[in-house]
Amino acid sequence: MAIRLAIGQFNEIAEEKLRFAAQLGVEGIQMNNPILPGEHRWEQADVRRLVERVEAHGLRFEAIENVPTHFYHRAMLGLPGRDEQIENYRATIRAVARAGVPILGYHFMPNSVWTTSREPLGRGGALVRRFDLAVVEAAGSDPGRLRPFLPTRLGTQASMPLRSPEEPPLGPEEMWANYEYFIRAVLPVAEEEGISLALHPDDPPVPMLGGVARIFDGPDGLRRAHALAQGSPAWALDLCLGSLSESPGGHRAVIDAIREFGPRGAIAYVHFRDVKGTVPCFDECFIGEGNFDPAEAMELLWTSGFDGFIIDDHVPLMDDDTAWCHRGRAHAVGYLQGMIRMLQLRDSQR
């Protein structure tokens, strides 16, 4: 199966989005943290209803990315109750796999993705996401001043920790121990069910936020996680090029990750986006104006043997666009389609 495109990053299926996918000419969809019944786990029948709606439109249900953070925050933090959460996560893996979804994406960021502002800093005044560590540091360690930087749709904010100055920080080796405990418990179930668990790099890729260490802030962390999986066919990456581009390595981190994990067959799917600048401060941007050359990245994915799907992920908000950024996504998908077509033409002429 060759590289293909999908649309995603929505949590409810609307007929309009399925028609939009068909109109753009993409082959499938991905959902992020879908709104489903269940406070602790998902059930097969509920996931299956989503799959059937997508397939009825001639589209492939490619992946689910993320369960709510409160499904497994105790596992990420090593807190009492983590074994119960892990058992529910194992049940969710079975439900997703048996419903016909081949990939379950996840992150290991207990307090999730941080954004310090959204400003008209993009090309032509487009609204873009910015992260600036100086703004975070200026807010101090008061959880009340930090909480506005956290997302509101990836789980209950109560499950996203912000440690007060009186609490000791959760360091990287503690987080690595928590990740190893978690992944060793869930990988065997994924192997049994024939589903891939796809790890997303940290966003933003800084060493610590809110008193909690971030361990997947670049290729080194992904390399260590891959080694912990001990060759499991169920372990893979949701290779977010934007998150890698945000890291201190910038362009080089993107290229190195593709070259290393592509030939290993360890990339389940790709978020194809970019930023201007790297941590401690970066702005998201349109494809083609950021840190890496999109044509170089796509060509490397193509020649590495990657045969999964690509989504655009985040895009700038253009004038008169919708909250989900239909205009920005159409631009990104068209850009990606053009690059893929050029590679197909090149190969057909050899």
C-alpha positions in Angstrom: 0.0 0.0 0.0 1.5 3.4 -1.0 1.6 6.6 0.8 -1.9 8.1 1.0 -3.6 11.2 2.5 -6.3 11.5 5.1 -8.0 14.3 7.0 -8.4 14.3 10.7 -8.2 16.1 14.0 -11.9 16.2 14.8 -13.7 14.4 17.6 -17.2 14.0 16.0 -18.1 12.7 12.6 -20.2 15.1 10.6 -21.6 14.4 7.2 -20.0 17.6 6.0 -16.5 16.5 6.9 -17.0 13.1 5.2 -18.1 15.0 2.0 -15.2 17.3 2.4 -12.8 14.4 2.5 -14.4 13.0 -0.7 -14.3 16.3 -2.4 -10.6 16.8 -1.6 -9.8 13.3 -3.0 -8.3 11.8 0.2 -8.8 8.2 1.0 -9.5 8.2 4.7 -10.1 9.9 8.0 -8.5 9.9 11.4 -10.3 10.9 14.6 -8.7 12.6 17.6 -10.1 11.7 21.0 -13.6 10.9 19.6 -16.6 11.7 21.8 -17.9 8.3 22.9 -19.7 6.9 25.9 -17.6 5.8 28.8 -15.8 7.5 31.6 -13.0 5.1 31.8 -12.9 3.0 28.6 -14.5 2.6 25.2 -16.6 -0.3 24.0 -16.4 -2.1 20.6 -20.0 -1.3 19.5 -19.6 2.4 20.0 -16.3 2.5 18.0 -17.8 0.3 15.3 -20.6 2.8 14.7 -18.0 5.4 13.8 -16.2 3.0 11.4 -19.4 2.1 9.6 -20.4 5.8 9.1 -17.0 6.4 7.5 -17.0 3.3 5.4 -20.5 4.1 4.1 -18.9 7.1 2.4 -16.3 5.0 0.7 -13.5 6.2 3.0 -11.1 4.2 5.1 -11.1 4.7 8.9 -7.3 5.0 9.3 -6.8 5.6 13.0 -8.0 6.9 16.3 -5.5 9.3 18.0 -5.7 9.7 21.7 -8.1 8.6 24.4 -9.0 11.2 27.0 -6.1 12.0 29.3 -8.2 11.0 32.3 -8.4 7.4 30.9 -4.7 6.9 31.8 -3.2 9.9 33.6 -2.5 7.8 36.7 -0.5 5.4 34.5 1.5 8.4 33.1 2.2 9.7 36.5 2.8 6.5 38.3 -0.1 7.1 40.8 -2.2 4.7 42.8 -4.9 3.4 40.6 -2.7 3.1 37.5 -3.2 -0.7 37.2 -7.0 -0.2 37.0 -6.5 2.4 34.3 -4.1 0.2 32.4 -6.6 -2.6 32.5 -9.2 -0.3 31.1 -6.7 0.9 28.4 -6.1 -2.7 27.5 -9.9 -3.2 27.1 -10.0 0.0 24.9 -7.3 -1.4 22.7 -9.3 -4.6 22.1 -12.5 -2.5 21.4 -10.7 -0.3 18.9 -9.0 -3.2 17.1 -12.1 -5.4 17.0 -14.2 -2.4 15.7 -11.9 -2.4 12.6 -9.5 0.5 13.4 -5.9 -0.6 12.7 -4.0 2.1 14.7 -4.5 3.7 18.1 -2.3 6.8 18.6 -1.3 8.0 22.0 1.0 10.5 23.7 2.8 10.4 27.1 2.5 14.0 28.0 0.5 14.1 31.3 -0.3 17.8 31.0 -0.7 17.5 27.2 0.0 20.2 24.5 0.7 23.8 25.6 0.0 27.0 23.6 0.8 30.4 24.9 -1.1 32.5 22.3 -2.8 32.5 19.0 -1.9 35.6 17.0 -2.2 36.9 13.4 1.5 36.2 12.9 1.2 33.9 9.9 1.7 34.7 6.2 -0.8 37.4 5.2 -2.0 37.8 8.7 -3.2 34.2 9.2 -3.8 33.3 12.8 -1.2 30.8 14.1 -0.4 29.0 17.3 2.6 30.2 19.2 4.6 28.7 22.1 7.0 30.9 24.0 8.7 29.4 27.1 9.4 32.9 28.3 5.7 33.5 28.7 5.4 30.3 30.7 8.3 31.2 32.9 6.9 34.7 33.5 3.7 33.1 34.8 5.7 31.4 37.5 4.6 28.2 39.1 1.1 29.1 40.1 -1.2 26.5 38.6 -4.0 29.0 38.2 -1.8 31.2 35.9 -0.5 28.2 33.9 -3.8 26.4 33.3 -4.8 28.7 30.4 -1.9 27.3 28.4 -3.4 23.8 28.5 -5.9 22.3 26.0 -9.5 21.9 26.9 -10.6 19.1 24.6 -8.1 16.3 25.2 -9.5 15.3 28.6 -10.5 16.8 31.9 -8.1 19.5 33.0 -8.2 18.0 36.5 -6.3 15.0 35.0 -3.5 17.3 33.6 -1.1 18.0 36.5 0.4 21.3 37.3 2.7 20.8 40.3 2.9 23.6 42.9 6.2 24.8 44.3 5.6 22.7 47.4 5.5 19.5 45.3 8.7 17.9 44.0 9.0 17.8 40.2 8.4 14.5 38.4 11.8 13.9 36.8 12.7 12.2 33.5 13.8 8.9 35.0 10.5 8.6 36.9 8.6 9.3 33.7 10.7 6.7 31.9 9.9 4.2 34.6 6.2 5.0 34.2 6.4 4.7 30.4 8.1 1.3 30.6 5.5 0.0 33.1 2.7 1.2 30.8 4.1 0.0 27.5 5.1 -3.4 28.7 1.5 -3.9 30.0 -0.3 -2.8 26.8 1.9 -3.9 23.9 1.1 -7.6 24.4 -2.6 -6.9 24.0 -2.0 -4.8 20.9 0.1 -7.6 19.4 -2.7 -10.1 20.1 -5.2 -7.8 18.4 -3.1 -6.9 15.4 -3.3 -3.2 16.1 -0.4 -0.6 16.2 0.1 1.7 19.1 1.5 4.9 17.6 3.5 7.3 19.9 3.3 11.0 19.3 6.4 13.1 20.2 6.1 15.8 22.9 4.6 19.2 21.9 6.2 21.5 22.9 9.5 19.5 23.1 10.9 21.1 26.3 12.5 19.2 29.2 9.7 20.0 31.7 6.4 21.8 32.0 4.2 22.3 35.0 6.7 20.3 37.1 6.5 17.2 34.9 9.3 16.0 32.7 8.8 15.5 29.0 10.8 12.5 27.7 9.9 12.4 24.0 11.3 15.8 23.1 13.4 14.6 20.1 14.8 11.6 18.3 16.8 10.4 21.3 13.7 9.8 23.3 11.9 8.1 20.4 15.0 5.9 20.0 14.9 4.8 23.6 11.2 4.0 23.4 11.8 2.0 20.3 14.4 0.0 22.1 12.1 -0.6 25.1 9.5 -2.2 22.7 12.1 -4.9 21.8 11.0 -5.2 18.2 7.3 -5.5 18.9 5.3 -5.2 15.7 2.7 -3.3 17.6 5.0 -0.4 18.6 5.1 2.5 16.1 5.3 6.2 15.8 2.8 8.9 15.0 5.6 10.9 13.5 4.7 14.5 14.0 7.1 16.4 11.8 6.0 19.6 13.4 6.8 18.5 16.9 10.3 17.4 15.8 10.8 20.6 13.9 9.9 22.5 17.1 12.8 20.8 19.0 16.3 22.2 19.2 17.3 20.0 16.2 14.8 21.7 14.0 15.2 20.6 10.4 17.8 18.0 11.3 15.6 16.3 13.8 12.9 15.8 11.2 15.3 14.4 8.6 17.1 12.1 11.1 13.8 10.7 12.4 12.5 9.8 8.9 15.9 8.2 7.9 16.0 6.2 11.1 12.5 5.0 11.6 11.2 4.8 8.1 13.3 1.9 6.9 12.5 0.1 10.1 8.8 0.2 9.3 8.2 1.9 12.6 6.2 4.9 11.3 2.5 4.2 11.5 1.4 7.6 10.1 2.7 11.2 9.8 1.6 14.6 10.9 2.9 16.8 8.1 3.2 20.3 9.5 5.9 22.8 10.3 6.9 25.8 12.4 9.1 28.8 12.3 11.8 28.8 15.0 12.5 26.2 17.6 12.0 26.0 21.4 12.1 28.1 23.4 9.8 30.0 21.0 8.1 29.0 17.7 5.1 29.8 15.6 3.2 27.3 13.5 3.1 28.2 9.8 2.0 27.1 6.3 3.7 24.1 4.7 6.8 25.3 2.8 7.7 28.3 4.9 9.0 26.6 8.1 12.2 24.9 9.3 12.3 22.0 6.9 12.0 21.5 3.2 8.7 19.7 2.6 9.8 18.2 -0.7 12.9 16.8 1.0 10.8 15.3 3.8 8.3 13.8 1.5 11.0 12.3 -0.8 12.6 10.7 2.2 9.3 9.2 3.4 8.8 7.9 -0.1 12.2 6.3 -0.4 12.3 5.0 3.1 9.6 2.5 2.5 6.9 4.3 4.5 3.5 3.2 3.3 1.1 4.7 5.8 -1.1 7.7 5.7 -0.4 11.4 6.2 -2.6 14.1 7.7 -1.9 17.8 7.8 -2.5 18.1 11.5 -2.5 21.8 12.6 -2.9 24.5 10.0 -3.1 28.3 10.2 -6.5 29.9 10.4 -7.2 31.9 7.2 -9.6 34.8 6.8 -13.3 33.7 6.7 -12.3 30.1 7.6 -14.1 27.8 9.9 -13.0 26.9 13.4 -11.7 23.6 12.0 -9.8 25.5 9.3 -11.3 24.1 6.1 -9.5 26.6 3.9 -6.1 26.0 5.6 -6.6 22.2 5.4 -7.6 22.3 1.7 -4.4 24.3 1.0 -2.3 21.8 2.9 -3.9 18.7 1.3 -3.4 20.1 -2.1 0.2 20.9 -1.4 0.8 17.3 -0.2 -1.1 15.8 -3.2 1.1 17.7 -5.6 4.3 16.4 -4.0 3.1 12.8 -4.0 2.1 13.1 -7.6 5.5 14.4 -8.6 7.1 11.4 -6.9 4.8 9.0 -8.7 5.6 10.6 -12.0 9.3 10.5 -11.4 9.2 6.8 -10.5 7.0 5.9 -13.5 9.6 7.4 -15.8 12.6 5.5 -14.5 
